[in-house]
Amino acid sequence: MTTYLSDHWFIIVLTLAYIFFCLYIGWYFKKKASSGIKEYYVAKREIPGWVISLAFFSTSASTNTYIGQAGKAFQFGLSWAWVGLIWAFFCVIAWLVLGPRMRNQSAILHSFTVPDYFQARYKSNLSKSIRILSAVTILFATMFYMIGIAKGCAHVLESVLDIPYEYGAFLILAITCAYTIWGGMYSVLWTDAVQGIIMFGVAILMLSLPFIYAGGVDNLMTLISETNHVTKAGEPIGNGLVSFGHLVSFVYILGIGMSIGMKQLSDPKSLIRFYSIDNAKSMKFAMIWTPVFLGVSLICVMGLGALVHGMADQQEAAYLINNTDEVVGFMLEKMDNQLISGICVAGLFAAGMSSLASVILIVGTAFVKDIWDTWRPQAEDKIIVRTKWTMAWFCLLVYVITLFPPAGIVELTAFAGAIFAASFFPSIFGGLYLKWGTDIAALVSMVLGMLATIVWRFGFRLRIESLKDIHEIIPAFVFSCLVYVIVSLMSKSRVPDELHLNKLFKTGN
């Protein structure tokens, strides 16, 4: 134990300081958050733009990015950085196209969650069914996303601090669940903002490590462009790390980029950020700076794995090519510097916690407010208490599954993103922009969008070699959008009344 502490004391102290800070924020907002649903669910719509901007960035760029995506470049080379470019493009679209209208319409409709927005917007005898269905979709897709995040953080703790995988997964879930339960949306957003600052700095630091290890830019680029390492199939990589499309098809890059990027257009944990921003001036600030924070970080992180080839020998590379989720942990272990490892571990914890906190809260609100309360209305004080218990039990369930993860980080989170995009985007965009969008179109597109995602993945992509690079997001999203438009046009009689639509689509909305 003495030797362990002497070897890791700085990393442990820095990580503990960060953890205690997050717990303090949650405890600080505990009383304020528990005063009502508006406070607990959307932080009373009073959060400044700079906080929302950093929070949106930090929750978008999670462990999936800093560990999963960064590690995937070890297998696919610098071409993988294109995923980041596609992702940043959709971030711009999210803030320009959805942000302002989502904030305005959710306030007009007194909406606290994405499912209750669907119910209030489509306003019919089917709207409750749409709300419950969307809540069930959230619970299903979010589970895969949380497993991916917990898996990534556990691998880093195992590599850097020698903490067993099962203990690391438990720690990240338990700590994040605690401060989220205490402070609700207040603690989620304010800790996310701090985490965003840390993550921004850590992205730049991580990019510099392979160059420092190799002795400069020229040395590292020579190493990775003339590597003797082999691919997952055992073939020589050669100059594949620096040649576009040599190790991975652009179709696959496009699919993963879309599935992750479009989560920002349809994932409740991202959309709920728009609910909490305080005014139009703050919205404009966040609209400009959020893509900047995200874009710069993605430039630093998305091709990182390819650079780590310059730090690995042939035997190490042969292992990492089949275990890309461990590449970042390997890089930190190879640097063998407590200061650097301590800062990076805190940043990776921040990346995991920022996204976990958001989805943990979304899970609680979806089950209690959108399913339970819709089925059997409850007193407000009971809703908050039951939301907290739901979050705790769901985290326990996720922990158990994380011990036996069904896939790697990138595939888990991309699958969750595909479900959200195919199921929710048509109904969200239609609700915000199309007066003629109908309730039955929303319901049918949600069901068929989810089914198309699952069927394409398990019935076609994973079974037919020629389709393996066509990610499920592409056919499922196109199909879902077409279904929404066609069914809306076929059910014009179900368009909500003119008074309701005029309130939502008034000038300036």
N, C-alpha and C positions, 0 to 999 in steps of 0.2 A: 504493500500500500504506500509506504514512504517513497519508494522509487517511482511509483505511478504518479504520485502528487508532484514530485520534483520534476518529472518529465512534462507534466501537463498543467501545472498550476496556473499559468497565465491564461491559457485557453478556458479553463474552468471558471476562473474569476471573471473574465470578460463575458462569458456566456451567461453566468449566473446574474451578473449585473444587468444584462439586457433582459433576462427573464423576469427579474424582480421589478424592473421598470414597467414592463407590460402588465404584470399583476397589479402594480400600484395604480396604473391608469384605470384598469377595470374596477378596482375598489373605490377609486376617487369618484367615478361616475355612477356608482351603484345606486345611491338614493335617488338621484335625478332621473336615471334611466327607468327605475321601477315606479315612477309616479303616474305612468299611463302608457297606453299602447303607442300613441304618437311619439312619445319620448323613446320608448324601448325599441320600436321597429324602425323609425326613420329619423331619430335624433331631432325631432320637432321641426324638421326642415330649416335648420338654422346654422349649418356648417359652412364656413367660408370656402371660397373657391380653391385656395392653395392647398387646403387639407383634402378636399375632394379630388383634386388633380393628382396629388401624391398617392392618395388612397386607391384611385382607379389604376394608376400605374403599378403600384405594389401588388395589388390583388390580381392583376392581369399577368404580371411576370412572376410566377410562383416558383416553387421547387421544380415544376415541370420545365421551366426555362433554364434556371441556373444549374440544375443537375441533369435532368432528362434531356433537354434539347442540346445543352452544351456537350453532353456526353455522346449524343447521337452523331455529332460531327466527327467523332473518332472513327465511326464506321463509314460515313458518307462524304467526308472531306469538307472543304470550304464551300462547296455548292450548297450545303445545308443552310448557309447564311441567308439564302433567298427566302427561306421560311420566315425569317425575321422581317424582311422587307414587305412581304405580303401581309404579315401580322400588323405592322405599323400602318400600312395603308388602311386596313379595316378599323384601326383605332381612330384615324382621322374621320372616316365615314361615320363611326359611332357618335362622335361629338358634334359633327356638323349636321347629320341627318336626324338622329334620334334624340340626342341630349335635350335641346330646348323644348321640343314638343312633349317629350316624356315627362319632364319636370312640370310643364304647364298643365297637361291633361291629368296627371296623377293628382295634382293639387285641386283642380276643379272637381274631380270625382271623389276626393277624399280617400284616395287609394294608398294603402300601406305596403302592399305586396304586388308582385307581377300577376299572380292568379286573380287577385281581387280587382286588378285593373281590367283583366279580360271580362270579368262578370259585369263590372260597371259600364265598360265601353260598349259591349255587344247587347246588353240590356234586353233579355227576352226570357222565355220559359226554358231555354237551353243554357242560359248563362251560368247557372249554378253547376251544371254538368261540366261546362268548359273549365270553370274554376277548379273543381275537384280533379279533373283529368290533368290539368297543367300542374297541380300540386303533386300528384302521383308521379308525373314525369320528372319533376324536380328531385324527388326522393330517389328515384331510380338512377338518374344520370349522375347526381351529386355523389353517390356512393363510390362510383368508379373514380371520380375526380379526387375525392378525399384519400382513397387508398393510394393513388399515385403520389400525392404530396407526402403522406406519412412514410411511404416506402423510400422516397428520396432522402428525406431528412434522416431516417434511421441508418441508411447506408453511409452518410457522411459522418455521423456520430461513431459508427462502427470503425470507419477508416481512420479518423483523426483522434478519437478519444478511447478507442478500444471498448466502447460500450456495446454490448450485445444487441443485435438487430431488434429483438423483441422488446428490450428495455427502451431503446431509442424511439421506437414507434409509439410506445405508451407515453413517454415523456412529452413528445411534441403534441399529441392529441390531448392529453390531460391538462397541460399548461394552457394551451389555446382555448380549450373548452372552459376552463375556470374563469379567465378574464372576460370571455364573451358572455357567459352566463351572468356575471356581475354587472357589467356596464352596457349590455345590449349594443345598439348601433353607435352610441357615443364612443365606447371603448374600441369598437371595430375600426371606426374611421380615424380616431386620433392615434391609435397605435399603428394603423396602416400608414399614416402620414410620416411618422418617425421611421417606420420600417422602410418606406420608400426612399428616404434620405440615405439610410444605411445601404440599401440595395444598390442605389445609384453609384455610390462610392466603391462598393465591393465589385461591381461589374467591371469598372475601370481597373481596379487592382488585379482581379483575376486574369484579365487579358494580358497584363504585363508579366505575369509569372513565367510562362514558357519562354518569353524573350530573355528574361533575366537568367533563367536556368541555362539556356543555350549560349549565352554570351553575346546577345544582340540580334537585331532583325535579320541581317544577312546570314548569320550562322543558322538560325532557326529555319528560315525559308529554304536554305540549301538542304538541311536535314529532312524536311518533310516533302520536298520535291524530288528527292533521290532516295526515298526510304526502301529498305529491304523487307518491310513488314508485309503481311499477307491479308487478304480480305477474309470475311467470314466463311467464304467458300473455299479458302485455301489458295487462292490465286494471288500472284504478286500485285501489290498496289501500284508500284512504280511512281508515276507522276499523277496518279489519280486523285490525290488529296488536293491538288491545285488546279485540276482540269474540270471545267464545268460539265456536269452530267455524266462523268466517267463512272462513278460508283453508285449513282442513284438517278433514276429517271426524273425528268422535270414534272411529269404527271403526278408522281408520288409527292414531290416537294409541294406542288400546287394543292394537292388534297390535304396534306397535313397543315400547310399554311392557312388554307381556307377554314379548316375545322377549328383551328385555334383562334385565328383572327376573327371569325364570325361569331365566336362565343361572346365577343364584346357587343355584338348586335342583338344577342338573344339570351345570354346567360343572366339569370336573375341577380347573381351576385355583382355583376357589372351594372345592370340596369338600375338597381336599387340605389346606386350612387347618385343618379340623376334626381331621385326623389328628395335627397337630403340637402342639396345645395341651397344656399339662402336667397340669392337674387340673380337677376339677369347679368349684372356686372361680374359677379363671381363665375357665372357660366361662361362668359367670354374669356376670362382669364384661364379657366381650366381647359377650354376648347383649344387654346393656343399651346399651353405648356404640357398638357398630358402627352400628346404625341412626341414632343421633344424628349421628355423623361424616358418614355418607353423606347423610342427610336434609338437614342444614344446607347441605352443599356443593351438593346438587342444587337447592335453593331458589335459591341464588346463580347457578348456571350455566345451568340449563335454558331460561330465558327471555332469556338475555343477548343473543342475536342480534337479537331484536326491538328492544332498546334501542339497538343499534348503528345503526339507521336514523336516529337523531338525530344521528349523526356523519358521515353520508354525504350527498353531493349526489346529484342525480338520475342523473348518468352513472355514478358509483361504485356506486350502488344497483343499476342495471341490470346491471352486471357481477357484483356479489356475489350477486344473486338466482339466478344460474345457476352460481355457484361458492361455495356456502355453506361449504365446507371452508376457505376463505380468509378468512372473516369475522373471526376472532379475530386473525389476523396483521394484517389491515387495521386493526383497532381499536388495536393496539399501535403500529403505524406512524403512525397518526393522532395518538396522544398525544405521540409524539416526545419521550419522557422515558427516559433511559438507566437510571435507577434502577428505574422501574416496569417497563420492558421486561426488564431483567436478572432481576428477581425473577420475573416472569411466565414468561419463557422457561425458567428453572430449574424452575418449577412444572409447566410443560407437558412438559418433559423427564421430570420425576418421574412425571407421569401416564402417559406412554408407557412408560417403563422398568419401572414397577411391574407393569404387565400383561404386557409382553413377557417379563420375567424368568420370571414364573410359567409362561407357556405354552411358553417355550423348554424349561424343565425337564420339563414334562409331555410334550412331544414326544419328548424323549430317553428318558424312562422308558417311554412307550408303545411305541416301536419296539424298544428293546433288551430291556427286562424283560418286556413283555407280548406281544410278537410273537416276537422272536428267541429269548429264553430259554425261552419256552413251547414253541417248535418244536424247539429244540436247546439243552438246558441248558448253562450256561457257569459258569466259576469266578467268584467274587464280584469279584475284582480286575479281571477282564476286563469285567464288566458295567459297572463305573463308568467305565473308560476308553472303552468303546464308546458309553456314554451321552454322554460329552463330545464325541466325534467326530460323533455323530448330530446333536447340537445345532448344531454348527458348520456342517455341510453343509445342514441344513434352513434355517438363517438365510440362507445363500447363495442357496438356491432362492427363499425369500421375497423377498429383495432383487431378484432378477431380475424376478419377477412384479410387484413394487411399481413398477418402472420403467414398466409398462404396466397400471395398476390397472383391474380390470374394472368397478368401480362406486365410488360415494362411500363415505365412512367409515361413515355411519349404516347404509346398506344392507348393506355388507360385514359389519359386526359383528352386525347384527340377523339376517342370514341364518345366521351361525355360531351365534348363540344359539338360533334356531329349530331347527336340527339337533340341538343338544345336548338341548334341552327335549323334543322329540318322540322322540328316540332313547333317552335315558337316564332321564328322570324316572320313568316307570312302573316300571322295573326297580329304581331306587334306592328309591323310596317303598315299593314292594312288598317289597323286600328288608328294609327297616327296620321295616315295620309289619305286613305280611301274611304270616302263617305259611303260608298256602295258596298263595302265589305260586310258580310253577314255572319251571324252567329253560327249557322250550320257549316259555313265555309271554314270558320276557325276550328270548329270541333273536328270536322273530317280531315282537314289538313294536319292537325296535331296527331291524330291516330295514324293516318297513312304515312306521315313523315317519320314517326318513330318506327313503324313497321318496316318501311323501306330501308331505314338505316340498319336495322337488325338483320333483315333478310339479305341485303347486299353484302354485309360483312360476313355473315356465317354461311349463307347459302351460295354466294358467288366468289367473293374476293379471297376467302381463305380456302376455297376448294378448287378454284380454276387458276392455274399458273398465269395465264395470259392477262388475268384481271387483278392480280395481286397488288399492282401499283395504283389502281384506281380506287382511291379512298372512298368510303361510303358517303361522305359528305357531298360529293359532286352529284351523283344520280339522285340521292335522297332529297337534297335541297331543291334541285330543279323540279323534281316531281311534286314536292310539297307546295312550291309556289304556284305551279300550274293548277294544282287541285284547288287551291284557295281562290284563284281568279275565276276558274271555270264554274265552281260551285256558287260563288257569289253572284255571277252573272245569271245563273240558273235559278237563283232564289231571291230575286229582287224584292219580292213582297215581304221579306224578313228584315229589310234594312230598318234600323231604329228610326223613331219619329224625328221630324224636322227640328223640333225644339231642342231635343237632346243633341243632335248633330251640330246645330248652330252654336250651342254653348261650347262645344269642344273645338269647333273649327272657326271660331271667331277670328277676325282680323288680328294679325300679330302672333297667332299661335303657331 
